[in-house]
Amino acid sequence: DSGSMSIMDVSKKTSIMAEDIVFTLNQLGILKIINGVYFIAAERSLLEKLAKKHPIKKPRVDPTKLHWTPFLTDVKRDKFSIHSKKPSVDKDSDTKLTIGSTNKS
């Protein structure tokens, strides 16, 4: 019926993992499992009490702690990327190849 919603529906709409939803509802004591099917079983008064006890809070973000840098898609600009290192051939062997460094023996 139109009044039902699965755990996966809630997960998709909230981007919260299904396991976390199940765990939280179980911790609140309102999740019932009957024949492997989850049900939320709670009186409206209990839901209202839980809503008052656990109000929705605005995110607390300290703007001074946010540091934005643009996402670089060119791997050659990343000095730590293995792709930015130039391969070099060892003097002793034509088959030995090292990335980003030379062997000095």
MARMI-822368 format. One record per residue: chain; residue in three letters; x, y, z of N, C-alpha, C in turn; residue number from 1. Coordinates in steps of 0.001 Angstrom, whole numbers, plus 500000, padded with zeros to 6 digits. Layout:
% MARMI-822368
   kette   rest     n.px     n.py     n.pz    ca.px    ca.py    ca.pz     c.px     c.py     c.pz    nr
       A    ala        X        Y        Z        X        Y        Z        X        Y        Z   NUM
...
***
This chain:
% MARMI-822368
   kette   rest     n.px     n.py     n.pz    ca.px    ca.py    ca.pz     c.px     c.py     c.pz    nr
       A    asp   500835   498797   500000   500000   500000   500000   500866   501246   500000     1
       A    ser   500241   502411   499794   500995   503656   499644   501601   504148   500954     2
       A    gly   501160   503613   502097   501686   504044   503392   502911   503277   503831     3
       A    ser   503360   502313   503055   504518   501526   503477   505785   502012   502782     4
       A    met   506904   501771   503444   508203   502173   502918   509225   501173   503427     5
       A    ser   510091   500712   502561   511099   499742   502977   512310   500449   503586     6
       A    ile   513130   499660   504264   514386   500186   504812   515245   500729   503665     7
       A    met   515242   500021   502541   516032   500473   501385   515482   501787   500828     8
       A    asp   514157   501978   500851   513572   503255   500419   514072   504389   501302     9
       A    val   514056   504156   502613   514539   505171   503554   516022   505429   503312    10
       A    ser   516777   504361   503088   518208   504486   502843   518481   505329   501596    11
       A    lys   517762   505062   500534   517963   505813   499292   517569   507280   499436    12
       A    lys   516497   507551   500167   516033   508936   500311   516901   509757   501257    13
       A    thr   517556   509090   502212   518343   509816   503206   519849   509670   503040    14
       A    ser   520269   508748   502165   521690   508429   501985   522320   507909   503274    15
       A    ile   521517   507233   504079   522003   506587   505294   522014   505090   505007    16
       A    met   523071   504421   505411   523184   502991   505145   522050   502226   505823    17
       A    ala   521518   501224   505133   520404   500432   505647   520753   499813   507002    18
       A    glu   521991   499360   507158   522417   498760   508429   522321   499762   509570    19
       A    asp   522657   501024   509293   522582   502068   510319   521130   502373   510683    20
       A    ile   520247   502345   509695   518825   502586   509957   518270   501480   510837    21
       A    val   518560   500239   510478   518085   499094   511263   518625   499163   512685    22
       A    phe   519921   499446   512823   520534   499524   514150   519876   500611   515005    23
       A    thr   519695   501790   514428   519127   502919   515172   517691   502644   515597    24
       A    leu   516871   502153   514669   515479   501835   515021   515418   500757   516091    25
       A    asn   516332   499802   516004   516384   498748   517012   516787   499322   518369    26
       A    gln   517769   500221   518383   518208   500851   519628   517090   501681   520263    27
       A    leu   516267   502296   519424   515147   503093   519937   513997   502210   520410    28
       A    gly   514078   500919   520107   513060   499973   520565   511792   499986   519739    29
       A    ile   511857   500483   518520   510629   500545   517723   510683   499642   516493    30
       A    leu   511748   498863   516365   511860   497968   515218   511470   496556   515635    31
       A    lys   510538   495986   514915   510094   494610   515165   510395   493792   513923    32
       A    ile   510796   492540   514130   511075   491641   513012   510096   490477   513101    33
       A    ile   509294   490301   512063   508330   489212   512004   508569   488451   510710    34
       A    asn   508951   487177   510832   509252   486321   509684   510277   486962   508745    35
       A    gly   511294   487581   509317   512358   488178   508519   512013   489521   507897    36
       A    val   510832   490055   508211   510401   491343   507672   510420   492365   508803    37
       A    tyr   511044   493518   508543   511129   494579   509546   509866   495425   509537    38
       A    phe   509411   495780   510751   508267   496675   510915   508609   497706   511971    39
       A    ile   508160   498923   511748   508261   499945   512794   506950   499884   513555    40
       A    ala   507058   499544   514816   505862   499398   515648   505970   500362   516824    41
       A    ala   505258   501479   516728   505312   502473   517790   504036   503303   517777    42
       A    glu   503589   503626   518957   502441   504527   519091   502884   505939   518711    43
       A    arg   501960   506728   518232   502284   508111   517858   502880   508865   519045    44
       A    ser   502387   508613   520247   502907   509317   521426   504385   508981   521660    45
       A    leu   504780   507723   521408   506184   507354   521554   507037   508063   520507    46
       A    leu   506548   508132   519282   507285   508822   518231   507439   510307   518542    47
       A    glu   506383   510929   519078   506466   512342   519461   507460   512543   520602    48
       A    lys   507465   511606   521562   508407   511676   522678   509844   511550   522171    49
       A    leu   510079   510613   521239   511410   510452   520671   511831   511679   519861    50
       A    ala   510878   512291   519157   511182   513494   518374   511593   514654   519281    51
       A    lys   510966   514759   520445   511354   515810   521394   512704   515509   522033    52
       A    lys   512941   514226   522321   514189   513829   522975   515380   513949   522032    53
       A    his   515152   513695   520744   516222   513729   519755   515859   514705   518629    54
       A    pro   515884   516014   518913   515488   516981   517877   516502   517040   516741    55
       A    ile   516045   517479   515596   516932   517666   514459   517797   518888   514745    56
       A    lys   519094   518694   514659   520029   519776   514959   520613   520317   513665    57
       A    lys   520833   521607   513660   521511   522213   512513   522973   521785   512559    58
       A    pro   523559   521566   511392   524981   521195   511386   525831   522309   511987    59
       A    arg   526790   521913   512801   527709   522891   513388   529010   522831   512612    60
       A    val   529270   523871   511871   530471   523926   511046   531230   525196   511384    61
       A    asp   532503   525025   511668   533365   526168   511913   533978   526562   510571    62
       A    pro   533539   527699   510000   534032   528099   508672   535551   528259   508601    63
       A    thr   536193   528539   509719   537649   528694   509697   538361   527361   509513    64
       A    lys   537662   526257   509743   538256   524926   509591   538058   524350   508194    65
       A    leu   537287   525038   507356   537057   524576   505994   538149   525113   505080    66
       A    his   538764   524213   504347   539812   524596   503401   539462   523949   502070    67
       A    trp   539147   524761   501109   538721   524255   499811   539872   524342   498835    68
       A    thr   540087   523276   498117   541040   523280   497013   540346   522636   495825    69
       A    pro   540610   523118   494638   539950   522549   493467   540421   521119   493218    70
       A    phe   539541   520293   492715   539874   518928   492359   540647   518933   491054    71
       A    leu   541822   518356   491064   542658   518320   489872   542476   516982   489176    72
       A    thr   542104   517039   487916   541921   515800   487171   543157   515431   486371    73
       A    asp   544109   516325   486251   545329   516060   485506   546338   515423   486460    74
       A    val   546550   514107   486334   547436   513410   487261   548887   513872   487146    75
       A    lys   549254   514467   486049   550636   514925   485886   550957   516080   486826    76
       A    arg   549955   516797   487301   550175   517917   488225   550408   517436   489652    77
       A    asp   549981   516213   489944   550104   515672   491291   551506   515094   491464    78
       A    lys   552339   515752   492275   553724   515324   492394   553872   513985   493107    79
       A    phe   552808   513521   493790   552861   512252   494497   552310   511100   493663    80
       A    ser   551743   511399   492533   551171   510370   491674   552271   509572   490997    81
       A    ile   552101   508252   490925   553073   507412   490244   553126   507748   488757    82
       A    his   552024   508272   488222   551972   508637   486815   552805   509883   486507    83
       A    ser   553127   510666   487518   553911   511867   487272   555410   511574   487252    84
       A    lys   555798   510362   487670   557208   509983   487682   557597   509453   486308    85
       A    lys   558779   509817   485884   559257   509354   484587   560050   508063   484783    86
       A    pro   559744   507048   483983   560516   505806   484107   561949   506015   483638    87
       A    ser   562879   505325   484280   564272   505401   483858   564809   503974   483760    88
       A    val   565702   503766   482838   566274   502439   482618   567576   502346   483386    89
       A    asp   567760   501238   484101   568979   500985   484863   570134   500783   483883    90
       A    lys   571304   501301   484201   572469   501202   483325   572920   499762   483130    91
       A    asp   572792   498917   484170   573306   497556   484130   572434   496601   483324    92
       A    ser   571164   496864   483231   570255   495918   482585   569251   496662   481742    93
       A    asp   569013   496144   480550   568032   496765   479673   566603   496414   480084    94
       A    thr   566412   495385   480907   565062   494954   481259   564591   495521   482590    95
       A    lys   565487   496003   483416   565098   496525   484719   564617   497962   484560    96
       A    leu   563438   498225   485072   562835   499547   484930   562428   500045   486299    97
       A    thr   562826   501256   486648   562421   501836   487919   561612   503094   487634    98
       A    ile   560682   503380   488516   559814   504537   488359   560305   505664   489257    99
       A    gly   560630   506800   488657   560895   508017   489412   562231   508099   490115   100
       A    ser   563077   507106   489975   564373   507205   490633   565405   506436   489806   101
       A    thr   566653   506674   490117   567717   505940   489471   568458   505146   490520   102
       A    asn   568912   503979   490150   569679   503144   491087   571146   503486   490952   103
       A    lys   571771   503822   492054   573204   504116   492055   573885   503032   492857   104
       A    ser   574715   502204   492202   575381   501106   492889   576861   501349   492957   105
***
